[in-house]
Amino acid sequence: MKLGIKLLMLVLVMAVAAAFAGAGFAALSQNTRAPDFKAQTITGKQFALSDLRGRVVLLDFWATWCPPCRMETPELQKLWQKYRDKGLVVIGISVDREGAQVVRKFTQDHKLTYWQVSDAQGRIADKYGIRPIPTTYIVDTKGVIRYLQIGFGPGVEKELAKQIKVLLPSAAKQG
């Protein structure tokens, strides 16, 4: 019975996310320039998105309290491990209002090693028009959004991998 309830919850979350997407709740769409931002990872690495040009970047807006987000993080970890040496950067952007300490504990408990940023004030999320989470953008080597995924469910990780693989050859050619 527990599995049935979890599946029902997942379907409901996906339906709500799809409704929000259809209503224009993701302000940015494919083939638009990803807004630049400066941030610091929870481990202290400072960067700007524009510093990552030449690499494919997966931006995932999420929170530790969000069930689909929690399901998604191990899949993002697998993508990071598989493609990081081929030019992929995965950045989790947590919208947890409690800040970096909550994100740090979650990432340690779940052995996540991809970049994590705490966006407790929502500055980065606002630039991207984030409403439902998780919302995932894949940005190409020139800083253009090439893929948008709202929500997470079975099979989404395969579509993310497919989109990343399409973009990585151009990343390898650029350096």
N, CA, C and O of each residue as an XYZ file, in Angstrom:
700
protein
N       0.814     -1.189      0.000
C       0.000      0.000      0.000
C       0.860      1.257      0.000
O       0.520      2.239     -0.659
N       1.977      1.235      0.737
C       2.861      2.401      0.786
C       3.356      2.779     -0.601
O       3.397      3.959     -0.946
N       3.733      1.782     -1.399
C       4.218      2.039     -2.751
C       3.132      2.703     -3.584
O       3.411      3.620     -4.357
N       1.883      2.238     -3.427
C       0.759      2.826     -4.156
C       0.541      4.283     -3.794
O       0.251      5.103     -4.665
N       0.677      4.609     -2.528
C       0.512      5.993     -2.085
C       1.638      6.851     -2.636
O       1.399      7.971     -3.089
N       2.867      6.338     -2.603
C       4.004      7.089     -3.148
C       3.819      7.338     -4.638
O       4.091      8.435     -5.125
N       3.361      6.333     -5.354
C       3.147      6.473     -6.786
C       2.057      7.500     -7.071
O       2.194      8.317     -7.981
N       0.986      7.460     -6.302
C      -0.089      8.432     -6.456
C       0.415      9.845     -6.182
O       0.095     10.773     -6.925
N       1.201     10.014     -5.122
C       1.772     11.327     -4.798
C       2.651     11.813     -5.940
O       2.588     12.982     -6.318
N       3.474     10.920     -6.493
C       4.354     11.276     -7.597
C       3.553     11.730     -8.810
O       3.883     12.737     -9.436
N       2.503     10.989     -9.140
C       1.654     11.351    -10.278
C       1.012     12.713    -10.038
O       0.956     13.538    -10.950
N       0.531     12.955     -8.829
C      -0.075     14.249     -8.514
C       0.930     15.390     -8.628
O       0.613     16.442     -9.182
N       2.139     15.189     -8.107
C       3.174     16.222     -8.201
C       3.522     16.501     -9.654
O       3.668     17.656    -10.054
N       3.654     15.440    -10.444
C       3.964     15.617    -11.864
C       2.834     16.361    -12.572
O       3.095     17.218    -13.417
N       1.584     16.045    -12.240
C       0.436     16.714    -12.865
C       0.410     18.197    -12.512
O       0.162     19.042    -13.371
N       0.666     18.506    -11.250
C       0.702     19.915    -10.835
C       1.842     20.638    -11.540
O       1.666     21.761    -12.012
N       3.009     20.004    -11.616
C       4.144     20.618    -12.306
C       3.821     20.857    -13.771
O       4.145     21.912    -14.317
N       3.189     19.890    -14.404
C       2.828     20.059    -15.814
C       1.821     21.190    -15.987
O       1.895     21.950    -16.953
N       0.881     21.301    -15.055
C      -0.104     22.391    -15.125
C       0.584     23.738    -14.983
O       0.272     24.679    -15.712
N       1.533     23.832    -14.034
C       2.274     25.075    -13.872
C       3.071     25.393    -15.129
O       3.120     26.544    -15.564
N       3.694     24.378    -15.711
C       4.494     24.587    -16.923
C       3.604     25.096    -18.045
O       3.979     26.012    -18.778
N       2.427     24.502    -18.177
C       1.503     24.933    -19.215
C       0.985     26.334    -18.977
O       0.615     27.034    -19.920
N       0.957     26.747    -17.726
C       0.457     28.080    -17.398
C       1.551     29.130    -17.463
O       1.316     30.288    -17.118
N       2.746     28.744    -17.902
C       3.818     29.720    -18.059
C       4.589     30.006    -16.783
O       5.151     31.092    -16.646
N       4.634     29.071    -15.846
C       5.316     29.314    -14.587
C       6.827     29.172    -14.684
O       7.531     29.560    -13.752
N       7.344     28.636    -15.766
C       8.786     28.640    -16.003
C       9.037     29.789    -16.963
O       8.708     29.702    -18.146
N       9.611     30.849    -16.460
C       9.741     32.075    -17.244
C      10.705     31.920    -18.419
O      10.581     32.622    -19.423
N      11.643     31.023    -18.295
C      12.645     30.866    -19.350
C      12.343     29.622    -20.163
O      11.877     28.614    -19.631
N      12.609     29.701    -21.438
C      12.343     28.558    -22.296
C      13.594     28.191    -23.075
O      14.622     28.863    -22.992
N      13.483     27.118    -23.826
C      14.604     26.666    -24.642
C      14.998     27.755    -25.625
O      14.182     28.572    -26.052
N      16.270     27.736    -25.966
C      16.856     28.655    -26.951
C      16.903     30.099    -26.478
O      16.984     31.015    -27.295
N      16.854     30.312    -25.160
C      17.084     31.640    -24.606
C      18.385     31.610    -23.813
O      18.793     30.562    -23.313
N      19.022     32.751    -23.703
C      20.274     32.837    -22.947
C      19.985     32.628    -21.462
O      19.061     33.221    -20.904
N      20.786     31.780    -20.840
C      20.652     31.548    -19.402
C      21.152     32.793    -18.667
O      22.270     33.244    -18.918
N      20.349     33.352    -17.768
C      20.809     34.521    -17.018
C      22.072     34.200    -16.221
O      22.165     33.164    -15.563
N      23.029     35.103    -16.296
C      24.266     34.915    -15.549
C      23.996     35.187    -14.074
O      23.118     35.977    -13.728
N      24.741     34.542    -13.232
C      24.672     34.796    -11.796
C      26.015     34.440    -11.187
O      26.771     33.634    -11.727
N      26.292     35.058    -10.053
C      27.472     34.713     -9.265
C      26.978     33.999     -8.021
O      25.950     34.359     -7.447
N      27.725     32.981     -7.613
C      27.314     32.208     -6.442
C      28.536     31.597     -5.779
O      29.648     31.634     -6.305
N      28.289     31.040     -4.616
C      29.305     30.296     -3.887
C      28.703     28.956     -3.515
O      27.596     28.892     -2.979
N      29.436     27.878     -3.801
C      28.947     26.558     -3.425
C      28.999     26.420     -1.905
O      29.645     27.217     -1.226
N      28.327     25.421     -1.385
C      28.336     25.222      0.064
C      29.714     24.794      0.568
O      29.953     24.761      1.775
N      30.623     24.466     -0.359
C      31.998     24.135      0.038
C      32.941     25.317     -0.151
O      34.145     25.193      0.070
N      32.395     26.474     -0.563
C      33.201     27.697     -0.642
C      33.724     28.076     -2.012
O      34.393     29.102     -2.139
N      33.447     27.294     -3.039
C      33.922     27.617     -4.391
C      33.061     28.746     -4.964
O      31.841     28.617     -5.060
N      33.706     29.848     -5.343
C      32.992     30.957     -5.962
C      33.085     30.846     -7.472
O      34.124     30.474     -8.016
N      31.981     31.175     -8.150
C      31.950     31.077     -9.601
C      30.842     31.968    -10.137
O      29.962     32.412     -9.400
N      30.907     32.212    -11.416
C      29.805     32.839    -12.153
C      29.407     31.836    -13.229
O      30.251     31.094    -13.732
N      28.142     31.813    -13.577
C      27.711     30.892    -14.633
C      28.507     31.150    -15.907
O      28.882     30.209    -16.607
N      28.764     32.403    -16.207
C      29.511     32.746    -17.422
C      30.929     32.171    -17.405
O      31.520     31.973    -18.466
N      31.486     31.899    -16.215
C      32.819     31.270    -16.118
C      32.807     29.850    -16.676
O      33.857     29.295    -16.998
N      31.613     29.265    -16.790
C      31.498     27.865    -17.202
C      31.229     27.702    -18.690
O      30.955     26.594    -19.151
N      31.305     28.798    -19.449
C      31.132     28.689    -20.905
C      32.169     27.706    -21.435
O      33.306     27.659    -20.964
N      31.753     26.931    -22.415
C      32.613     25.871    -22.939
C      32.288     24.520    -22.309
O      32.792     23.483    -22.740
N      31.448     24.547    -21.292
C      31.006     23.308    -20.645
C      29.482     23.250    -20.684
O      28.815     24.282    -20.753
N      28.949     22.058    -20.640
C      27.506     21.877    -20.534
C      27.169     21.963    -19.047
O      27.833     21.342    -18.217
N      26.129     22.739    -18.714
C      25.770     22.953    -17.312
C      24.325     22.510    -17.087
O      23.413     22.938    -17.794
N      24.137     21.654    -16.100
C      22.804     21.264    -15.667
C      22.528     22.041    -14.382
O      23.226     21.876    -13.381
N      21.494     22.897    -14.423
C      21.072     23.671    -13.251
C      19.796     23.041    -12.718
O      18.798     22.939    -13.432
N      19.830     22.620    -11.465
C      18.660     21.982    -10.878
C      18.203     22.778     -9.665
O      18.918     22.864     -8.666
N      17.009     23.359     -9.753
C      16.419     24.088     -8.643
C      15.608     23.097     -7.828
O      14.727     22.424     -8.363
N      15.901     23.003     -6.528
C      15.347     21.949     -5.701
C      15.285     22.384     -4.249
O      15.711     23.489     -3.914
N      14.754     21.521     -3.377
C      14.754     21.738     -1.928
C      14.800     20.385     -1.222
O      14.324     19.380     -1.748
N      15.368     20.378     -0.045
C      15.524     19.128      0.712
C      14.186     18.547      1.157
O      14.094     17.338      1.372
N      13.153     19.363      1.302
C      11.842     18.921      1.772
C      10.932     18.423      0.651
O       9.836     17.936      0.925
N      11.360     18.535     -0.590
C      10.545     18.225     -1.773
C      10.725     16.755     -2.173
O      11.822     16.373     -2.579
N       9.666     15.907     -2.069
C       9.811     14.483     -2.389
C      10.358     14.188     -3.800
O      11.267     13.368     -3.922
N       9.842     14.824     -4.874
C      10.437     14.529     -6.186
C      11.903     14.973     -6.284
O      12.704     14.346     -6.977
N      12.239     16.051     -5.590
C      13.627     16.518     -5.577
C      14.528     15.474     -4.926
O      15.627     15.193     -5.405
N      14.044     14.913     -3.839
C      14.810     13.900     -3.115
C      15.002     12.641     -3.972
O      16.027     11.966     -3.878
N      14.012     12.340     -4.801
C      14.126     11.202     -5.729
C      15.120     11.515     -6.844
O      15.808     10.626     -7.344
N      15.185     12.773     -7.223
C      16.016     13.193     -8.350
C      17.501     13.246     -8.012
O      18.335     12.952     -8.869
N      17.850     13.616     -6.781
C      19.266     13.855     -6.461
C      20.186     12.665     -6.733
O      21.284     12.884     -7.244
N      19.809     11.414     -6.423
C      20.743     10.324     -6.748
C      20.943     10.157     -8.256
O      22.010      9.736     -8.703
N      19.910     10.489     -9.036
C      20.044     10.396    -10.498
C      20.983     11.487    -11.026
O      21.767     11.245    -11.944
N      20.899     12.673    -10.448
C      21.816     13.747    -10.845
C      23.247     13.394    -10.456
O      24.188     13.703    -11.186
N      23.409     12.747     -9.307
C      24.737     12.302     -8.880
C      25.321     11.331     -9.907
O      26.500     11.419    -10.252
N      24.490     10.406    -10.392
C      24.959      9.444    -11.406
C      25.362     10.163    -12.698
O      26.386      9.837    -13.297
N      24.559     11.138    -13.125
C      24.906     11.901    -14.339
C      26.224     12.637    -14.145
O      27.078     12.640    -15.032
N      26.386     13.258    -12.984
C      27.621     13.976    -12.659
C      28.822     13.032    -12.724
O      29.842     13.362    -13.330
N      28.702     11.880    -12.112
C      29.810     10.926    -12.106
C      30.134     10.425    -13.510
O      31.301     10.221    -13.844
N      29.118     10.230    -14.321
C      29.326      9.679    -15.659
C      29.911     10.702    -16.642
O      30.743     10.350    -17.478
N      29.477     11.967    -16.543
C      29.812     12.936    -17.586
C      30.707     14.097    -17.146
O      31.049     14.938    -17.977
N      31.092     14.173    -15.891
C      31.883     15.337    -15.452
C      33.223     15.433    -16.156
O      33.694     16.537    -16.426
N      33.843     14.312    -16.458
C      35.135     14.344    -17.151
C      34.982     14.603    -18.646
O      35.974     14.741    -19.360
N      33.747     14.668    -19.114
C      33.479     14.921    -20.532
C      32.976     16.346    -20.761
O      32.642     16.713    -21.887
N      32.920     17.152    -19.693
C      32.534     18.542    -19.855
C      31.239     18.961    -19.198
O      30.756     20.061    -19.464
N      30.652     18.122    -18.343
C      29.399     18.463    -17.669
C      29.670     19.021    -16.276
O      30.512     18.510    -15.537
N      28.940     20.078    -15.935
C      28.907     20.588    -14.568
C      27.453     20.491    -14.102
O      26.548     20.969    -14.787
N      27.232     19.883    -12.956
C      25.901     19.788    -12.368
C      25.881     20.697    -11.148
O      26.726     20.588    -10.259
N      24.891     21.606    -11.121
C      24.771     22.541    -10.009
C      23.368     22.430     -9.425
O      22.380     22.744    -10.089
N      23.293     21.987     -8.194
C      22.034     21.989     -7.462
C      21.868     23.350     -6.815
O      22.761     23.817     -6.108
N      20.737     23.989     -7.050
C      20.469     25.305     -6.460
C      19.290     25.134     -5.515
O      18.134     25.084     -5.935
N      19.611     25.046     -4.228
C      18.594     24.782     -3.215
C      17.853     26.064     -2.849
O      18.462     27.101     -2.585
N      16.535     25.966     -2.839
C      15.703     27.098     -2.434
C      15.237     26.951     -0.983
O      14.322     27.654     -0.555
N      15.855     26.047     -0.229
C      15.547     25.900      1.195
C      15.792     27.225      1.901
O      16.885     27.785      1.806
N      14.805     27.725      2.598
C      14.932     29.002      3.307
C      15.860     28.907      4.521
O      16.363     29.922      5.003
N      16.082     27.693      5.007
C      16.956     27.503      6.165
C      18.429     27.704      5.817
O      19.256     27.846      6.717
N      18.768     27.720      4.541
C      20.124     28.040      4.128
C      21.062     26.862      3.967
O      20.653     25.702      3.912
N      22.335     27.207      3.892
C      23.386     26.255      3.527
C      23.524     25.086      4.498
O      23.857     23.980      4.073
N      23.274     25.300      5.799
C      23.474     24.208      6.757
C      22.546     23.026      6.470
O      22.952     21.875      6.630
N      21.314     23.293      6.051
C      20.355     22.224      5.717
C      20.812     21.484      4.459
O      20.741     20.258      4.384
N      21.277     22.242      3.487
C      21.753     21.661      2.228
C      23.010     20.843      2.480
O      23.153     19.734      1.963
N      23.912     21.389      3.268
C      25.166     20.692      3.582
C      24.881     19.349      4.245
O      25.478     18.340      3.872
N      23.978     19.322      5.222
C      23.652     18.067      5.905
C      23.032     17.064      4.935
O      23.404     15.890      4.933
N      22.091     17.522      4.112
C      21.447     16.632      3.152
C      22.468     16.045      2.174
O      22.455     14.844      1.906
N      23.343     16.888      1.648
C      24.312     16.393      0.661
C      25.313     15.433      1.299
O      25.740     14.467      0.667
N      25.682     15.695      2.541
C      26.574     14.764      3.236
C      25.873     13.441      3.511
O      26.439     12.374      3.275
N      24.637     13.509      4.012
C      23.880     12.291      4.327
C      23.638     11.434      3.088
O      23.585     10.207      3.182
N      23.491     12.076      1.924
C      23.179     11.361      0.688
C      24.384     11.224     -0.257
O      24.251     10.777     -1.396
N      25.556     11.620      0.244
C      26.814     11.460     -0.497
C      26.754     12.100     -1.890
O      27.172     11.501     -2.882
N      26.226     13.324     -1.941
C      26.159     14.061     -3.199
C      27.438     14.876     -3.350
O      27.835     15.597     -2.435
N      28.072     14.760     -4.499
C      29.347     15.460     -4.712
C      29.274     16.528     -5.804
O      30.239     17.262     -6.017
N      28.134     16.617     -6.496
C      28.040     17.690     -7.491
C      27.855     19.023     -6.770
O      27.489     19.062     -5.596
N      28.113     20.109     -7.489
C      28.094     21.436     -6.888
C      26.729     21.734     -6.284
O      25.698     21.411     -6.875
N      26.723     22.345     -5.113
C      25.489     22.748     -4.444
C      25.589     24.217     -4.031
O      26.598     24.661     -3.484
N      24.526     24.947     -4.305
C      24.443     26.364     -3.959
C      23.182     26.551     -3.117
O      22.131     25.990     -3.426
N      23.295     27.334     -2.062
C      22.125     27.691     -1.273
C      21.593     29.027     -1.791
O      22.312     30.026     -1.810
N      20.339     29.035     -2.206
C      19.682     30.244     -2.705
C      18.508     30.575     -1.784
O      17.368     30.696     -2.231
N      18.806     30.720     -0.485
C      17.767     30.911      0.532
C      16.930     32.168      0.285
O      15.742     32.194      0.610
N      17.534     33.198     -0.280
C      16.788     34.423     -0.573
C      16.071     34.360     -1.921
O      15.266     35.237     -2.235
N      16.354     33.338     -2.711
C      15.674     33.156     -3.988
C      16.150     34.073     -5.107
O      15.437     34.251     -6.094
N      17.315     34.647     -4.980
C      17.811     35.578     -6.011
C      18.040     34.891     -7.354
O      17.668     35.418     -8.403
N      18.651     33.718     -7.313
C      18.903     33.001     -8.568
C      17.589     32.437     -9.103
O      17.311     32.532    -10.298
N      16.790     31.856     -8.226
C      15.495     31.296     -8.643
C      14.627     32.367     -9.295
O      13.934     32.084    -10.272
N      14.651     33.584     -8.777
C      13.870     34.675     -9.372
C      14.335     34.986    -10.789
O      13.515     35.238    -11.672
N      15.651     34.969    -11.011
C      16.182     35.227    -12.360
C      15.685     34.196    -13.368
O      15.530     34.490    -14.553
N      15.441     32.988    -12.877
C      15.015     31.889    -13.749
C      13.500     31.672    -13.719
O      12.996     30.762    -14.377
N      12.777     32.491    -12.971
C      11.326     32.383    -12.922
C      10.836     31.085    -12.330
O       9.814     30.551    -12.761
N      11.556     30.565    -11.342
C      11.227     29.256    -10.776
C       9.990     29.351     -9.894
O       9.906     30.199     -9.005
N       9.036     28.472    -10.154
C       7.858     28.306     -9.294
C       7.843     26.862     -8.792
O       8.252     26.618     -7.656
N       7.388     25.895     -9.594
C       7.415     24.521     -9.074
C       8.846     23.992     -9.074
O       9.675     24.378     -9.898
N       9.108     23.101     -8.128
C      10.399     22.424     -8.091
C      10.139     20.924     -8.043
O       9.089     20.496     -7.565
N      11.065     20.133     -8.524
C      12.309     20.547     -9.150
C      12.078     21.112    -10.553
O      11.172     20.693    -11.275
N      12.910     22.056    -10.906
C      12.981     22.570    -12.270
C      14.436     22.475    -12.681
O      15.325     22.949    -11.973
N      14.673     21.863    -13.827
C      16.023     21.597    -14.299
C      16.225     22.205    -15.679
O      15.418     22.006    -16.587
N      17.317     22.951    -15.822
C      17.718     23.509    -17.110
C      19.029     22.867    -17.523
O      19.902     22.628    -16.688
N      19.168     22.588    -18.818
C      20.461     22.190    -19.364
C      20.904     23.310    -20.291
O      20.207     23.678    -21.237
N      22.082     23.841    -19.991
C      22.637     24.996    -20.694
C      23.810     24.525    -21.544
O      24.676     23.790    -21.069
N      23.832     24.955    -22.804
C      24.903     24.500    -23.696
C      26.205     25.269    -23.462
O      26.284     26.129    -22.584
N      27.204     24.948    -24.248
C      28.543     25.512    -24.071
C      28.618     27.009    -24.361
O      29.603     27.659    -24.013
N      27.587     27.554    -24.993
C      27.555     28.991    -25.297
C      26.655     29.758    -24.337
O      26.463     30.964    -24.496
N      26.103     29.071    -23.345
C      25.267     29.740    -22.358
C      23.804     29.829    -22.737
O      23.076     30.665    -22.201
N      23.356     28.976    -23.658
C      21.972     28.992    -24.118
C      21.233     27.792    -23.519
O      21.745     26.672    -23.517
N      20.028     28.040    -23.014
C      19.205     26.957    -22.467
C      18.742     26.075    -23.620
O      18.107     26.550    -24.561
N      19.064     24.796    -23.539
C      18.681     23.853    -24.591
C      17.622     22.862    -24.148
O      17.015     22.187    -24.979
N      17.392     22.768    -22.832
C      16.390     21.817    -22.350
C      15.854     22.304    -21.013
O      16.591     22.860    -20.199
N      14.557     22.086    -20.798
C      13.882     22.450    -19.563
C      13.040     21.269    -19.110
O      12.284     20.701    -19.899
N      13.168     20.901    -17.849
C      12.370     19.817    -17.268
C      11.753     20.326    -15.977
O      12.465     20.762    -15.073
N      10.440     20.273    -15.890
C       9.748     20.625    -14.660
C       9.212     19.342    -14.052
O       8.503     18.580    -14.711
N       9.555     19.105    -12.785
C       9.144     17.892    -12.102
C      10.144     16.769    -12.327
O      11.114     16.915    -13.070
N       9.886     15.653    -11.671
C      10.735     14.476    -11.818
C       9.894     13.232    -11.600
O       9.058     13.176    -10.699
N      10.130     12.250    -12.432
C       9.450     10.969    -12.308
C      10.240      9.916    -13.053
O      11.293     10.210    -13.618
N       9.739      8.686    -13.059
C      10.437      7.598    -13.737
C      10.732      7.928    -15.199
O       9.849      8.360    -15.940
N      11.966      7.722    -15.597
C      12.376      7.951    -16.979
C      12.960      9.321    -17.257
O      13.611      9.513    -18.284
N      12.742     10.279    -16.367
C      13.271     11.631    -16.594
C      14.790     11.602    -16.680
O      15.380     12.320    -17.487
N      15.429     10.778    -15.852
C      16.890     10.711    -15.862
C      17.424     10.261    -17.226
O      18.506     10.681    -17.636
N      16.673      9.415    -17.923
C      17.096      8.966    -19.263
C      17.020     10.112    -20.265
O      17.894     10.246    -21.121
N      15.991     10.930    -20.163
C      15.862     12.086    -21.053
C      16.959     13.116    -20.759
O      17.512     13.709    -21.685
N      17.273     13.329    -19.496
C      18.361     14.243    -19.146
C      19.683     13.749    -19.737
O      20.444     14.529    -20.309
N      19.948     12.449    -19.595
C      21.185     11.879    -20.148
C      21.232     12.046    -21.659
O      22.278     12.374    -22.219
N      20.106     11.820    -22.317
C      20.033     11.975    -23.771
C      20.360     13.410    -24.186
O      21.131     13.634    -25.119
N      19.771     14.371    -23.488
C      20.005     15.784    -23.807
C      21.453     16.174    -23.557
O      22.038     16.921    -24.343
N      22.034     15.681    -22.483
C      23.432     15.975    -22.160
C      24.353     15.406    -23.231
O      25.265     16.090    -23.696
N      24.113     14.142    -23.628
C      24.970     13.494    -24.634
C      24.952     14.241    -25.962
O      25.972     14.317    -26.648
N      23.795     14.794    -26.326
C      23.692     15.559    -27.575
C      24.593     16.791    -27.526
O      25.192     17.170    -28.532
N      24.682     17.403    -26.366
C      25.443     18.648    -26.229
C      26.927     18.434    -25.951
O      27.736     19.302    -26.276
N      27.297     17.326    -25.369
C      28.699     17.116    -24.965
C      29.694     17.086    -26.118
O      30.805     17.582    -25.931
N      29.390     16.547    -27.289
C      30.409     16.576    -28.348
C      30.888     17.996    -28.667
O      32.073     18.201    -28.932
N      29.976     18.979    -28.643
C      30.402     20.348    -28.900
C      31.254     20.864    -27.753
O      32.129     21.703    -27.964
N      31.008     20.370    -26.523
C      31.829     20.775    -25.400
C      33.249     20.241    -25.540
O      34.214     20.939    -25.228
N      33.377     19.002    -26.011
C      34.709     18.395    -26.183
C      35.509     19.137    -27.241
O      36.719     19.311    -27.098
N      34.832     19.580    -28.313
C      35.523     20.289    -29.389
C      36.042     21.644    -28.929
O      37.064     22.120    -29.422
N      35.331     22.274    -27.972
C      35.720     23.593    -27.514
C      36.777     23.548    -26.434
O      37.263     24.597    -26.011
N      37.138     22.398    -25.987
C      38.221     22.390    -25.041
C      37.994     21.626    -23.843
O      38.866     21.562    -22.977
